[in-house]
Amino acid sequence: MERRDMMCENREIYSVLDEFFHHYFVERDAEKTLSLLSDHLYSIGTGEGEVALEKAAFRELLYDEIALLPGPLHYTITNYNEKRRMENCWDCFCNLEMRVKAPNEVEALYFLHVTAGLHQENGVMIIDTLHASESSSYQEEGEYLPMKFISEGSC
């Protein structure tokens, strides 16, 4: 998809991550998505139950998600940064701007922060860690915790 604000030292890292997002969000192709993941993946998503400590657990979550929302989700990668952790191991961070269309055809923008770890295995770069988070709509600019929301006792 589209990309902006890229700090890219190793083009292969960005390419693998973008290919992952494309298979996952646009094509909604579970097997192509899974082919880019380590069997020992650690993944934390934005939802309460979206924790996968192996590729098999991620597979179940992925198939459930695609069944629930099968249409393509369009994304833009922004603020991409990466750094080499050690030989053949990389960490990266980016923001995703997602265009999500609900079943009632209403479209919304959704923003994610994503961190990922990748390493080379058998000559191929694969993803071994994923973490996605969303910005809290309850958190004011400059706050580290949503203090206004907490102080209202809205728990």
LUMDOKOL-626625 format. One record per residue (C-alpha): x, y, z; residue in three letters. Coordinates in steps of 0.1 Angstrom, whole numbers, plus 5000, padded with zeros to 4 digits. Layout:
BEGIN
XYZALA
...
This chain:
BEGIN
500050005000MET
501050365004GLU
503950465026ARG
505150785041ARG
507950905065ASP
510150605061MET
513450545079MET
514650225062CYS
518150075065GLU
517349725053ASN
514749735025ARG
513949365030GLU
512549425065ILE
510049685052TYR
509149465023SER
508349165045VAL
506249375068LEU
504349545040ASP
503749205023GLU
502449075056PHE
500049365060PHE
498949325023HIS
498148955027HIS
496449015061TYR
494449325055PHE
493849365017VAL
493849015003GLU
492548855036ARG
494548545027ASP
495248355058ALA
497848115044GLU
499948375027LYS
499848585059THR
500948285080LEU
503748195056SER
505648505067LEU
505448415104LEU
507748205127SER
506247895142ASP
507348045176HIS
505548375170LEU
504548595199TYR
501648825190SER
499549075209ILE
496649245192GLY
494349525202THR
491549305217GLY
491249145251GLU
491748785237GLY
494148865209GLU
497248705224VAL
499048425204ALA
502148265218LEU
502648035188GLU
501848055151LYS
499047795156ALA
497248025181ALA
497648315157PHE
496148105129ARG
492948045149GLU
492548415157LEU
493248505120LEU
490648275106TYR
488048395131ASP
488848755122GLU
488648705085ILE
485248515089ALA
483948815109LEU
485249085086LEU
486048925052PRO
486349245031GLY
489549415024PRO
490949675048LEU
493049935032HIS
496150065051TYR
498850325049THR
502150275066ILE
503550595083THR
506450675106ASN
508250355097TYR
511550295116ASN
513749995120GLU
516949895137LYS
519149595136ARG
519049415169ARG
521949175160MET
523148975130GLU
520048885109ASN
517549015136CYS
515649345132TRP
513049545151ASP
510749785135CYS
507950025144PHE
505350195123CYS
501850355124ASN
499050215103LEU
496250425091GLU
493450175084MET
490250245064ARG
487650005078VAL
484249955063LYS
481549815086ALA
478949575073PRO
476449865071ASN
478950035046GLU
479950305070VAL
483750375066GLU
486050485094ALA
489650555099LEU
491450345126TYR
494950415138PHE
497350145151LEU
500950145164HIS
502749835154VAL
506049695166THR
507549375150ALA
510649165153GLY
512048975123LEU
514848735119HIS
516348525091GLN
515548155091GLU
516747925064ASN
517748225043GLY
514248385046VAL
513248685067MET
510248605089ILE
508248785116ILE
508648645151ASP
507048915172THR
504049145166LEU
502449395189HIS
499549625178ALA
498049895200SER
495550175194GLU
495650525207SER
493150565235SER
490350805227SER
490150875264TYR
493750985267GLN
494351355265GLU
497451495246GLU
500451485270GLY
499051225293GLU
500750895299TYR
497550745313LEU
493950855305PRO
493751055338MET
490651255328LYS
488750935320PHE
490050765353ILE
489051075374SER
485451055360GLU
485150715375GLY
484150565342SER
485550215349CYS
